[in-house]
Amino acid sequence: MFLVTNSTQVSSSFLLTGIPGFEAFHTWIAVPFCFLYAVSTVGNATILAVIRTQPSLREPMYLFLSMLALSDLGLTLTTLPTVMPLLWFDVRKISFEGCFAQFFFLHGFSFMESSVLLAMAFDRYVAVCRPLHYATVLTHKVICRIGLAIIGRCLLAVLPPLFLLKRLPFCGSRRLSHSYCLHQDMTRLACADTTRNNWHGFVLALLIIVLDPLLIGLSYVLILRSVLRIGSRLERLRVLNNCLSHILAVLIFYVPMVGVSMTHRFAKRASPIVHVSIANVYLLAPPVMNPIIYGIKTKQIRQGVLHLCAHRQLQ
């Protein structure tokens, strides 16, 4: 009776892993993590507040930027509840339900960010290559449809692997390799045939890591071709400067994502610290860096932040 009860309790949870080899320094490591989470939360919340309160920022570019900030904020708030308690208080247990919920939101917001970056690439293409049609092509109605399509795409991407994963038994080790629940990591612990899960994850990785960047790259090939036709050098630099923030956001998101996917599939024997470091960069770098990049590079956002701060001081 004791063995059955104990087995039931053990099978109801996963065990999270912090920074391998640095467990004794988790309290100190928590300090920079806490700082990064604070920067991400405040930065993305500020972007959303500025766009919401400034009527002049209701243009398509800023509406897409608000979607990007929302996905970054979602990524931050999804991993925060497991990462910080583990580092501060060594809380390693997470229930099956909690792990599957984190898996759903973590991958959902990740796919959402990829989709928003693709939509922003289309926005930049229309702005540069079809400037006279910009207002008629990207109307608020069209942007709403793009937003609904992004949500639908994320659900279609995340729900099938979630249901496939929930049907698998976990009867062996339940120690995850990270301080949050990733699809590849959870699939590895299943004690059943995971071929369907692996193929589904591989197809999704191709769609997100190959298709989206390919379409973004194609849009910038067309943008570059259009820019080269501009006679004035200063005008060419101005147009390219308007795209720089988006290019940096794309690199910050996709380079670590490719690193995570490649290490999980082709470098399984690499040191655990390699896997953990790349995964942390993948999940923390975009939410932290995107508001900083757009805050520095976008004059309207800077002015909106100053206006918001001045308004709060007057209150």
N, C-alpha and C positions, 0 to 999 in steps of 0.2 A: 504493500500500500504506500509506503514511504517512497519507494523507487518510482512508482507511477506518478505520485504527486510532484516529486522533484523533477521528473522528466517534463511534466506539463509546464512547470514554472520556467524551466530553462528554455523550452521550445517557444516560449511566448515573447522572447526578446533577442535582440542582436547586441553585440558588444562593439563599441566604437574604439578607434585607435587614435591617439594623439600624434605627436611627432616622435617617430621611432628613434630610440637611442638618446632622446633628450627629455625623458619623462621627469627627471629631477629638476628640470628648468622650466616646466610648464607654466609655473606662476609668473616667471619673468617673460616668457614668450607671450603670455596672455596680454601683456601691456601693449606691444605694437599691434597685435590683433585687435584689441579694443579700440585703439586709435584709428585703425583702418576702417573698422565697422562704423565708428562715429563719423569719420569723414564721408564715407559712402552714404550713410543715412541722412546726415545734414545736407550734403551736397545735392543729392537727388531730390530730397524733399524741397529744397530751395528752388531748384529748377522747376519743379511742378508748381510751386506757389507763385513764382514769377510769371510763368506762362498763363496761369489761371487768372491772376489779378491784373495783368497788363493787356488791355484790348488790342494794342498794336502788335501783339505777338500771337495773333490768331491765324497767322499765315501757315500754309502747309508744312513748311520746313520746321517750324516750332511745334506744330501739332505732332509731327513724327518724333521730334526731340522729346516731347512729353511722354510718348509711348516708350522711348528708349529709357528715359529716367524711371518710368514705372516698372519696366522689366528689371532694371538694375536694382531698384529698391526691393523688388520681390526676391531677387537672388540673395540679397543681403539678409533680409528678414527670414529667409528659409533656412540658411545655414547657421545664423546667429544662435538659435536656441540649443544647438548641440555642441557647437565649437567652444563657446565661452564657458558653459558649465563644466565641460571636460577639462579645459585648461585651468580654470580657477579652482574647481572643487573635485576634479577627477571623477566626474559623473560619466560612466561609460555605458550604462544600459540604456537601450531605447527599445520600446515595444515594437512588435511586428507592425501594428497599425500606424504607429508614429513614423516608423521607417518607410513604410509604403507611402504615407502622406508626404513625407519629405522628398522621397523619390519623385512623386508626381509633380510637386511644385518646383523642385529644383530643375528637373529636365524640362518642365513646361515653360518656365521663365527663360531657360537657356535657349530653347527653340524659338521663343517669342523674340528674344534679342536678335537672333540670326535673321528672323523674318522682318523685323523692323529695320535692320541695317540694309536689307535688300530693298525695302520700300523707300528708304532714304536715298539709296543709289538711284532709283527711278525718279525720285524728286529732283535730284541734282541733274540727271540727264535731261529732264523736261525743262528745267530752269536754264540750262546752258544751250541745249540744242534746239529747243522750241520755246524761246522766251515769250514770243507773242501769243502762244497758246497756253501759257502756264496757268493763268487764272481760270480758263475754261476747261482745261484737262483735270487739274487737281482742285475740284470744288469740294466743299465740306461734305457733300453727299458721297462723292467718290472716296474721300478719306475715311468716312464712316464705314463704307463697304470694305475698304482695305483693312481697317481695324478688325472688322468681323471676320474677314478671311484669315487674318493672322491668328485670331483666337481659335477658329475652326481647325486651322492647320496644326496648331499646337496640341489640341485635343486628339486629333487623329494620329499625331505622332507619339503621344505619351500613353493614351489609354490601352492600345493593344499590348505593348510590352508589360504594362502594369497588370493586366488580367492574366497574361501568360505567366508572369512571375508569381502571382498570388496562388496559382494552381500547383506550384512546385513544392515538394517537401524539403524541409531543412532539418536533417537529422544528424548532421555532423558538427563540425566547428561553426560557430556563429560569430566569429571575430572578423569584423570588417577591417579594411585596410586604411580607412579614412575616418575623420570625425563627423561624417555625414554619409547619407545613403546614396550611392551611385549604382546605376543599372548593372554595369559590368562587374562591380564588386559583389553585389547581391547574387547575381547569376552564378558566380564562381563558387558560392557556398551551397548551392542546391545539390542534393544527392539524388538526382534523376537526370534523364536525358534533356539537355538544354540546347539542342541543335536549333530548334525553332526560335528560341530566344536569341541565340547568337546570330542567326541569319537576319532576324528582324532588326537587331541592334546594328548589324553591319550595313543593312540597307538604309537605315535612318542616318547612320554616320556618313554614308555616301551622299545622301540628299543634303545634309546640313554642311558637311565639310567640303563637298565637291560642287554640288549644284549651286548653292547660294553664292559661294565665292566666285564661281565661274560666271554667273549672271552679273554679279557686281563688277567683276573684271571687264566683262563685255560692255557694260554701261560706261566704264571709264575709258575704254578704247574709243567709243563713239564720242565721249566728251573731249578726249584729247585730240581727236581728228577735227572736231569743231573748233577747238581752241586754237589749233595751228593755223586755221584759216583767218584768224583775227590779225589785222595788220599791225596794230599797236602792241609793242612789247609790254608796256605797263598794263594795258587792258588784259592781256593774256595772263600776267601774273596776278591781277586782281581776281579773275575768274577762277584760276587754280587755287588761290588762297581761300576762296569761299568753299572749296571742296576739301581743304586740308583737314579740317576737324573730323569729317566723316571718314577720310582715309585712315587717320590715326585710330579712330574708334574701331574700324574694320580690322586693322592689324592687331590691336590690343586684344580683340575678342578671338579671332580665328587662329592666331599663332599658338597661344596656349591650348586651345581646343584641339588642334591637330596634335600637339604634344601629348595631351592626355590620352587621346585615342590610340596613337601609335605606341605609347609605352604599355598600355593595357593589352594590346594585341601582339606586339612584336618584341617587347622588352620585359616579359613577365619575370625574368630572373634578375632584373636590375635591382639595385638596393632599394628598400622600401622608402628611404628618405627621398629618392628621386621621384617616385610615384606621388608621394604626399606633397612635395614641393611644387611639382607641375600642376597638380590638381588645385592647390591653394592659390597659385598664381592665376589659373583659369577662372576660378570663382570670385577672386577678390580684385584682380587688376581692373577689369572693365567697370564694375560699379564705383571703384575709387577714382579711376582716371577720367572717365567720361565727363562727369560734371566739372572737373578741373579744366579739361581741354576746352569744352564748350564755354566755360566761364571766362577763360583767358582769350580765346580766339573770336568769340562772338560779342560784338560791341553792344547789341541790343540786350543780351543777357546780362552783361556787366551793368548796364544802366538800370535794368529792371531790378537787379539785386540791390543797388544803391538806393533806388526809389523805395523798395520794400523796407530796407533798414531805416531810412529816414521816416517813413510812415509809422513804423513801430515806435521810434523814439518820440515822435509827436504824441502818440497815444500814452 
